Amino acid sequence: MNEERVGYRYAKAVFDLAIQNGATSTANTDIQLIAETCAGSDDLMAFLRNPVIPNAQKHIGLTQIFASRLQSVEVKGLIDLVVDNNREKFLPQIASSFTKLYDEFTNVARATLTSADTLEPETVAAIKTSVEQKLGKTLVITEKIDASLIGGFILKVGDQLFDGSVATNLRKLHNEFTDKSFVKQY
């Protein structure tokens, strides 16, 4: 079965339960903790993916890692459920799907702003405000640096891409001159 589909099914179940119990914010905080822990530990993911380790040991390990740190009953139940169903290796996909559901529920869009150099906070704020007005959503921006852009920036929001980089403009010019489409054909 597709990992994303498994992740979505578990995330949707936990999210629906969190909505019923009025605990979406707490559940989201716990899910973010799980996502960060899984992303930050290759050893943990190797432990969860290892088919030789019995589920009882995986349950004990996850309980030791998360028991005192999780606030949400729904997410604690999720840990038990995924281990019981031998789906613990899908925790990162579950967390990712839950985050998407929570963002949609709270009208949030996540964006990646890539620039050649660090942008001034005022510039980032202006970009954020402009895009928020166009989308009608609150924007959460993650900034990245890529010197190969030469200048300008690339903003990716979901499946939309706004490319205002110098490198892309130079590439377009190069292609136009290479095609010689500017030369009038006789």
C-alpha positions in Angstrom: 0.0 0.0 0.0 1.2 3.5 -0.8 2.9 5.2 2.2 1.2 8.5 1.7 -2.2 6.8 1.6 -1.5 4.9 4.8 -0.3 8.2 6.4 -3.4 10.0 5.3 -5.8 7.4 6.6 -4.3 7.4 10.1 -3.9 11.2 10.1 -7.5 11.8 9.0 -8.8 9.5 11.8 -6.8 11.2 14.5 -7.6 14.7 13.1 -11.4 13.9 13.0 -11.2 12.6 16.6 -9.3 15.8 17.6 -12.0 18.0 16.0 -14.7 16.1 17.9 -12.8 16.5 21.2 -11.9 20.1 20.5 -8.2 19.3 20.7 -6.8 20.1 17.3 -4.2 22.6 18.5 -2.9 20.2 21.2 -2.9 17.3 18.7 -1.0 19.4 16.2 1.6 20.3 18.7 2.1 16.6 19.6 2.2 15.6 15.9 4.9 18.3 15.3 6.9 16.8 18.1 6.7 13.4 16.5 7.6 14.7 13.1 10.7 16.6 14.5 11.8 13.6 16.5 11.5 11.2 13.6 13.2 13.6 11.2 16.0 14.3 13.7 16.9 10.7 14.4 18.0 8.2 11.9 18.4 5.6 14.7 14.8 6.0 15.7 13.6 5.4 12.1 15.9 2.4 11.7 14.5 1.0 15.0 10.9 1.6 13.7 11.5 0.1 10.3 13.3 -3.0 11.6 11.0 -6.0 11.1 13.1 -8.2 13.5 12.3 -6.1 16.5 9.0 -7.2 18.1 6.1 -4.7 18.3 6.1 -4.9 22.1 9.7 -3.5 22.2 8.7 -0.8 19.6 5.8 0.1 21.8 8.0 0.4 24.9 10.6 2.5 23.0 8.0 4.9 21.6 6.3 5.2 25.0 9.7 6.0 26.6 10.4 8.6 24.0 7.0 10.3 23.9 4.9 9.4 27.0 5.8 12.3 29.2 5.9 14.8 26.3 2.6 14.1 24.5 -0.4 16.1 25.8 -3.1 14.8 23.4 -5.1 11.7 24.2 -5.7 11.3 20.5 -2.0 11.2 19.6 -1.2 8.9 22.5 -3.8 6.6 21.1 -2.3 6.9 17.6 1.0 5.6 18.9 -0.7 2.6 20.4 -2.7 2.0 17.2 0.2 2.2 14.7 2.3 -0.2 16.8 -0.6 -2.6 17.2 -1.2 -2.5 13.4 2.6 -2.7 12.5 2.5 0.8 10.9 5.0 2.6 13.2 7.4 3.1 10.2 4.7 5.4 8.7 4.8 8.0 11.6 6.6 10.6 9.4 3.9 10.2 6.7 1.1 10.4 9.3 2.6 13.6 10.7 3.0 15.1 7.3 -0.6 14.3 6.4 -1.9 15.6 9.7 0.0 18.9 9.3 -1.7 19.4 5.9 -5.1 18.7 7.3 -4.5 21.1 10.2 -3.2 23.8 7.9 -6.3 23.5 5.7 -8.5 23.6 8.9 -6.8 26.7 10.2 -6.5 28.4 6.7 -2.7 28.3 6.6 -0.5 28.0 3.6 3.2 26.9 3.8 5.7 28.5 1.5 9.4 28.1 0.8 11.2 31.4 -0.1 14.6 30.7 -1.7 16.9 33.6 -2.4 20.5 34.1 -3.4 21.3 35.9 -0.1 19.6 36.6 3.2 16.6 38.9 2.6 15.8 41.8 4.8 13.0 41.2 7.2 11.0 44.0 5.7 11.3 42.4 2.2 10.1 39.0 3.6 7.2 40.8 5.4 6.2 42.6 2.2 6.3 39.3 0.2 4.3 37.6 2.9 1.6 40.3 3.1 1.2 40.4 -0.7 0.9 36.6 -1.1 -1.5 36.4 1.9 -3.8 39.0 0.3 -3.8 37.0 -3.0 -4.4 33.6 -1.4 -6.6 34.7 1.5 -4.6 32.5 3.8 -2.1 33.0 6.5 1.4 32.3 5.1 4.1 30.4 7.0 7.4 31.0 5.2 10.5 28.9 5.4 13.6 30.7 4.1 16.4 29.0 2.1 19.6 30.4 0.6 20.8 29.2 -2.9 23.6 31.3 -4.3 23.1 29.8 -7.8 20.0 32.1 -8.1 22.4 35.0 -8.5 19.7 37.5 -7.3 16.0 37.7 -6.8 13.9 35.0 -5.2 11.8 31.9 -5.8 8.6 31.5 -3.8 6.9 28.1 -3.7 3.5 27.9 -2.2 1.9 24.4 -2.5 2.1 23.6 -6.2 2.5 27.2 -7.2 5.9 28.6 -8.1 6.7 32.3 -8.4 10.2 32.6 -9.9 11.7 36.1 -9.9 15.3 34.9 -9.9 18.1 36.4 -12.0 19.3 32.9 -13.0 15.9 32.0 -14.5 15.7 35.3 -16.4 19.2 34.8 -17.8 18.3 31.3 -18.8 15.2 32.5 -20.6 17.3 35.2 -22.5 19.9 32.5 -23.4 17.1 30.3 -24.8 15.7 33.2 -26.8 19.0 34.0 -28.4 19.8 30.4 -29.0 16.4 29.9 -30.7 16.9 33.0 -32.7 13.2 33.6 -32.5 13.9 37.3 -32.4 15.2 37.2 -36.0 12.5 38.0 -38.6 12.1 35.1 -41.0 12.0 36.0 -44.7 
